[in-house]
């Protein structure tokens, strides 16, 4: 009887932790800041692979797209249970690239989205890029900017920070 009770208690206590652990993937997120204030972002399964991706960007990009600074962090990412985190990221990117560029206006729209909501974010994005139609601006904002929010750093992404805190405090 005691063994059964202890087993049930153990399963009750540890099952939610295991379920949470399966939803979190740890990866190396990287951001390379451009001269014009935009950023290239990507993920890799090692720091070395992230550095190689950034080095290729430094070689390729010139002018206002030139990389002036970069940072790599080992961070948690909430994972879709049906898809590997890398597949999820690469499926969002056209042309089989390993990174995505988010413009300065896109990064500002993300910040506004977090603080002031979708309407204000959309209005800012529409004005910044001089897009006249709401539907076009919203589609572009959602597909080219907001889709990548969870791949940003902890300091810029409060949701990732809360996921990280929940995951590490439960151990």
N, C-alpha and C positions, 0 to 999 in steps of 0.2 A: 504494500500500500504506500509506504514512504517513497519507494523508488518511482512509482507511478506519479505521485504528487510532485516529486522533485523534477521529473521529466516534463510534466505539464507546465510547471513554473518556468523551467529553463526555456522551453519552446515559446512560451508567452513573452518572456523577457527578450529573447534573442531573435526571434523571427522578424519583428519590425526592423531591427538593425540590419539584418541580412537583406531584406527587401529594399531598404534605403541604399545600401551599398551597391546593389545591382543597378540602381538608377543613376549612379554617379560614375563618371569616367574621369580619370586624372590624365591630363595631357599637357604638353608644353604649348601654351598660347604665345604668339608673338605679334608684335606691332612694330611697323617701321614707319616713322613719321616722314612726311614729304615736305618739301620747301613751301608748298602752298597751304599747309595746315591739314591736309588730308592724311589718311593712314592706310597702309597695306596691312591686312591682318591674315593670320593663318594659324594652323595647328600642326603639331608634329608629335611623334611618339618618343622623340629624344631631342635633347638640346642641340646635339650635333646636326641633326636633320633640319632643325629650325634655323641654325646658323647658315647652313648651305643654301636654304631657300632665300634667306636675306641677302647673302653674298651674290646670288644670281640677280636679285632685284637691283642691287647696287651697280652691277655691271650693265644691266639692260636699261635702266631708267635714267633719263637725262632731263634737263630743263626743270620746269616746275613740278615734275613728278619724281625728281631726284630724292633719294633717301638721305635724310640729314641726321637721323637718330633712330635707334631701335631698342627694344626691350623684349626679353623672353622671360616668361614666368611659368612655373609648374602650378597648374590650377585645376580645380574640379569643374566639370561641365555636366549639367543635367542631361542624361542620355535617353534618347527614345528607346523603349524596350525592344522595338522591332528592328532597330538599325544600329550598326556600329557608328560611333561618333564621327569617325573620319569619313565614312561613306555619307553620312548626313551632311557634313560640311562640304564635301566635294560635289555632292548632288546639287547644292545651291549655286555653285559657281559654273558659269558658262566657259566653253573653250578648253576644258580639261586643265585648268590652271591649278596651282596649289595655294593660291592666295586670292584675296579680293581687295579691291580698292574702295574705300569709303571716303567721299569728299569731305571737305571741311563743313559744308552745309549739311551733309548727312550726319556727321558727328554732332553738330549743334542740334539737329532735329532729334537725335537720340536723347540728348540731355533734356531738351524741352519735353519730349514724350514722357520721360520719367517724372519730371517736376510738375508739368502743367497739363498733361494728357494729349490724346490723339488730335483733337481739333486744333490746338495751338501748334503742335508739331507739324501738322499738315499745312497749316497756313504759312508757317515760317518756311518750310521746304518749298512750297509752291512759289512764294515770293523770291526766295534766294535763287532758285533756278529758273525763274520767270516762266513757269508752266501755267497756262491759262485754265485748263480743265481740271476740276477736282478729281475725277476718276483716274485720269492719267497720272496725276501727282501722287494719289494714294497708292496706286498699283506700283509705281516706281519706288516710293518710300517703303512700302511693305516688302517688296521683293529684293531691293538693292541695299536696304539699310537695316530695317528692323529684323529681318530674318537672321542677321548676324549678331544680334545683341548678346546672345549667350556666349559668344566666342570672344567677347572683350574681357579685359582684365577685371580682377576683383575690385580694384579701387574705383573703376568706372561702372561696375555692374553690381548693384546692391542685391539683386536676386541671387547671383552667384555667391556673393558673400554670405547671404543667409543660408544657402545650401551648404556651403563649406562649414559654417559654424554648426549647423545641425548634424552634419556628418561627423565632424571631429569631436563634438561634445558627447556623441552617443557611444564612443569607444571607451 
